[in-house]
Amino acid sequence: MRASKTHPYLILFALWLMVFSASSQVIIIAPLLPRIGEELNVASSLLGWLVTSYAVFLSIFALIIGPISDKFGRRLVLLLGCGSMAVALALHAVADSFGALLIVRAIAGAAGGMLSGAAVSYVGDFFPYNRRGWANGWVMSGVAFGQIVGIPMGTLLAGAYGFKIAFLMFAATMLFATVLVWLYVPQPDIFRDKERLTLKRAIKNYGELLRRRVVVAASAVYFLMFFAIGLYLIYLPIWLETTLRVSGIEIATLFLVGGITNLIFGPIAGRVSDTVGRKPLIIISCIGFGIVMVLTTFLVTNMTWAYVLFGCAMLMVALRISPLQSLLTALVTENRRGALLSLTVALGQIGIGIGGALAGLAYTDFGYLSNTLAGAVALLLMAVLVYCSLPEPEDDEKPFLVTEPVVEK
């Protein structure tokens, strides 16, 4: 039986605002890197470590929080994660050196680890499988809205008042999301283990998951997806500013264009995947995004082409976000959903962390073309894995992966 006292649209709005705030404070790192480098006097080759610092701590805490959410429920995790993220973002106000900013980003990553997979897991608990594409599409449109409003506004404010103001802005919206979760997001009634949760038990559960081929494939898919994003996106603003001599306003506009594209096509992709299946859209997205990456350095000779290609890139991202997340929610039973999503997100963050670190080295030594080519290869491998190794479930009543017999409530 699913919780029904709160209207589903209030739940979706609370999750949407959480996703908007959490994703915006991650994405805005890319357009802010030039400002951060100038204000803190940091070499370009080191700036990618801000992404790596966040990603490493997110991965660690995601693995810790996954079994906890399965045992004690998503609502508690959502509250702790939102509150912790609001505090972490507020701490950016005191980061006056590169080392201090690395530490603060690590704290924010720990808070992000509490939220990793939480919204998707909640959607999986609350909504039936044939409605999850629709629900995930709307929740994940918070990412697109961040690109349309949050990223441009934060970038412009950072240009006028310094990079810290952008993080303080998202601290305020995350605090509001915390209040909404407290008021309107109930705990769904799902199956939970009766056994006591211990470190040994959590490690055993992850071990059982990783013995399944489908879980290894899903984890590799997430790793490759974020690895490619780290290679391509993090140094794109720096490359544009260096090559085309564009301003911060033009970079903000670029993310606005991408966000509008994502906002329009994200919910549509979710609804379409409920009908035609998840895998076709994911594979098309991987191939299309790879082509866009390869073409970037050859076609982007002015901002018009930058807008066109970045819009195409965000279209490809929109095609895969909610279909992939909806697919993952049906690969396990309810009492393992949090662990699976936390595992895949953790490996995804390791991917973007490694991608961010390598992006700086590749950009400095070989130029941005090397970033785009490596990212395209990673996406091609992702498409092959999705096609060959991820099943397409029909519903969540008979998941492909059952780790243990379902226990009584």
SVG drawing of the C-alpha trace seen along z (x, -y; Angstrom):
<svg xmlns="http://www.w3.org/2000/svg" viewBox="-5 -44 56 60">
<polyline fill="none" stroke="black" stroke-width="0.4" points="0.0,0.0 1.4,-3.4 1.2,-6.6 -1.7,-8.8 -2.5,-11.4 -0.4,-14.1 -1.2,-15.1 1.3,-13.6 2.0,-17.0 3.1,-18.5 5.5,-15.6 6.8,-16.1 7.3,-19.8 9.3,-19.2 11.5,-16.7 11.7,-19.0 13.0,-21.9 15.5,-19.6 16.8,-18.4 16.9,-22.0 19.0,-23.2 21.3,-20.1 22.0,-20.0 22.4,-23.7 25.1,-23.9 27.0,-21.2 26.5,-22.4 27.4,-26.0 31.0,-25.0 31.7,-24.8 30.8,-28.4 32.3,-29.6 35.7,-28.0 37.2,-31.1 35.9,-33.3 37.2,-31.0 40.6,-30.8 40.8,-34.6 39.5,-35.3 41.6,-32.6 44.6,-32.8 44.5,-29.1 46.0,-27.6 43.5,-26.2 45.0,-22.7 44.0,-22.5 40.4,-23.7 39.1,-20.3 39.9,-19.0 37.0,-21.0 34.8,-18.6 36.8,-15.6 36.7,-16.6 32.9,-16.9 32.5,-13.6 34.7,-11.5 32.9,-12.5 29.5,-12.1 30.5,-8.6 31.6,-7.6 28.4,-8.9 26.1,-7.6 27.4,-4.1 26.8,-4.7 23.3,-6.1 21.9,-3.6 21.3,-0.8 20.1,-3.3 17.4,-4.5 16.3,-1.0 16.1,-0.2 14.7,-3.5 12.9,-5.0 13.5,-7.7 11.8,-10.6 14.4,-10.6 17.2,-10.6 15.7,-13.3 15.3,-15.5 18.9,-14.9 20.3,-15.4 18.4,-18.6 19.3,-20.2 22.9,-19.2 23.2,-20.5 21.8,-23.9 24.4,-24.2 27.2,-23.0 26.3,-25.6 26.2,-28.3 29.7,-27.4 31.0,-28.6 30.8,-32.1 33.9,-31.4 36.0,-29.7 38.8,-32.3 41.4,-30.0 41.6,-27.1 42.3,-24.7 39.3,-25.9 37.1,-25.7 38.2,-22.1 37.2,-21.2 33.8,-23.0 33.1,-21.2 34.0,-17.9 31.4,-18.8 28.8,-19.6 29.7,-16.3 29.0,-14.4 25.6,-16.1 25.0,-15.3 25.8,-11.7 22.8,-11.6 20.6,-12.8 22.1,-10.7 19.4,-8.5 17.0,-9.6 14.5,-11.4 14.6,-8.5 14.3,-5.9 11.3,-7.8 9.6,-8.0 10.2,-4.2 8.6,-3.6 5.6,-5.9 4.7,-5.6 4.0,-2.4 6.5,-1.5 4.3,-2.6 4.1,-6.1 7.8,-6.5 9.0,-7.9 6.4,-10.7 7.2,-11.3 11.0,-11.2 10.7,-13.4 9.0,-16.2 11.3,-15.8 14.4,-15.9 13.2,-18.9 14.5,-20.7 17.9,-20.2 16.8,-22.0 15.1,-24.8 18.4,-25.3 20.1,-25.7 17.5,-28.2 17.2,-30.3 19.6,-29.2 22.9,-28.9 22.5,-32.1 21.4,-34.1 24.2,-32.6 26.8,-33.2 25.7,-36.9 25.7,-37.5 29.1,-35.9 30.4,-38.2 29.2,-41.2 29.7,-40.0 32.1,-37.1 31.5,-33.3 30.3,-32.8 27.0,-34.5 25.8,-31.8 26.2,-29.0 24.5,-31.2 21.5,-31.5 21.2,-27.8 21.6,-27.4 18.4,-29.4 16.4,-27.3 17.7,-24.1 16.5,-25.3 13.0,-25.9 13.1,-22.4 13.9,-21.0 10.7,-22.7 8.6,-21.3 9.9,-17.7 9.1,-18.1 5.5,-19.3 4.4,-17.4 6.6,-14.3 5.3,-11.2 7.1,-7.9 5.8,-5.3 4.8,-2.0 7.4,0.4 8.9,3.7 11.9,3.5 14.3,6.0 13.7,7.0 17.4,7.8 19.5,5.2 21.5,2.9 25.2,3.2 28.3,2.4 28.8,6.1 25.3,6.5 25.5,3.4 28.8,4.7 27.1,8.1 24.2,6.5 26.5,4.6 28.4,7.8 25.2,9.6 24.3,6.8 27.7,6.8 27.6,10.5 24.8,9.9 25.8,9.1 23.0,6.6 24.2,4.5 27.8,4.5 26.5,3.3 24.3,0.6 27.2,-0.6 29.5,-0.7 26.8,-2.6 26.6,-5.3 30.4,-5.5 30.8,-6.0 28.0,-8.5 29.4,-10.8 33.0,-10.3 32.0,-11.6 30.2,-14.6 33.3,-15.4 35.5,-15.3 33.3,-17.4 31.4,-19.9 33.8,-21.1 36.3,-22.8 33.8,-23.8 33.3,-27.4 37.1,-27.9 37.7,-26.7 34.9,-29.1 36.3,-32.0 39.9,-31.3 39.0,-30.5 36.1,-32.9 36.8,-35.5 33.2,-35.3 31.9,-37.0 30.3,-35.5 26.9,-36.7 27.3,-34.7 28.3,-31.6 25.2,-32.1 23.1,-32.4 24.6,-29.1 23.3,-27.3 20.0,-29.0 19.6,-27.6 20.6,-24.1 18.2,-24.4 15.2,-25.3 15.9,-22.3 16.1,-20.0 13.0,-21.4 11.0,-20.9 12.2,-17.4 12.9,-15.9 9.2,-15.3 8.4,-14.3 11.2,-11.7 9.9,-10.3 6.3,-9.9 7.5,-8.4 9.7,-5.9 6.6,-4.7 5.2,-3.6 8.0,-2.6 10.6,-1.4 13.6,-2.9 16.5,-1.4 15.9,-2.9 15.9,-6.4 19.1,-5.8 21.0,-4.3 19.9,-7.1 21.0,-9.6 24.5,-8.1 25.2,-8.0 23.8,-11.5 25.7,-13.1 28.9,-11.4 28.4,-12.9 27.9,-16.4 31.1,-16.0 33.2,-15.1 31.7,-18.0 32.2,-20.7 35.8,-21.8 35.3,-21.7 32.0,-23.6 32.1,-26.0 33.8,-29.0 31.2,-31.5 28.6,-31.5 25.8,-30.8 27.2,-27.3 27.9,-27.0 24.2,-27.5 23.2,-25.0 25.5,-22.2 25.0,-22.8 21.2,-22.7 21.7,-19.4 23.8,-18.1 21.2,-18.9 18.5,-17.3 20.5,-14.1 20.9,-14.3 17.1,-14.9 16.4,-11.7 18.3,-9.5 17.9,-10.9 14.4,-9.8 14.4,-6.6 17.6,-5.4 16.6,-6.2 13.2,-4.5 14.9,-1.5 17.1,-1.1 14.2,-1.3 12.8,1.9 16.0,4.0 15.7,4.7 13.0,5.2 11.9,2.3 14.1,3.2 17.3,3.0 16.3,0.0 18.2,-2.6 21.4,-0.5 21.4,0.1 20.8,-3.6 23.3,-4.8 25.9,-2.3 25.3,-3.4 25.3,-7.1 28.5,-6.7 30.3,-5.1 28.9,-7.8 30.4,-10.4 33.7,-8.6 33.4,-8.8 32.9,-12.5 35.6,-13.0 38.1,-11.0 36.8,-12.8 37.2,-16.2 40.8,-15.5 41.8,-14.0 39.9,-16.8 42.3,-19.4 45.4,-17.4 44.1,-16.7 43.0,-20.3 46.3,-21.7 48.5,-19.2 46.5,-18.3 43.7,-20.8 40.0,-20.6 39.7,-18.2 41.2,-15.4 38.4,-16.0 35.7,-15.7 37.1,-12.6 37.6,-10.7 34.1,-11.7 32.6,-10.4 34.4,-7.0 33.0,-6.7 29.5,-7.3 29.8,-4.7 30.9,-2.1 27.9,-3.1 25.5,-2.5 27.0,0.9 26.6,1.8 22.9,0.7 22.1,2.6 23.8,5.8 23.5,6.0 20.5,4.1 17.2,5.8 13.9,4.0 11.4,4.8 7.7,4.6 6.8,3.6 8.0,3.7 6.0,6.6 8.6,9.1 11.9,7.4 14.8,9.0 17.0,8.9 15.7,10.3 18.4,10.3 16.5,12.0 13.0,13.3 10.6,10.4 10.1,10.1 6.9,9.3 6.2,5.7"/>
</svg>
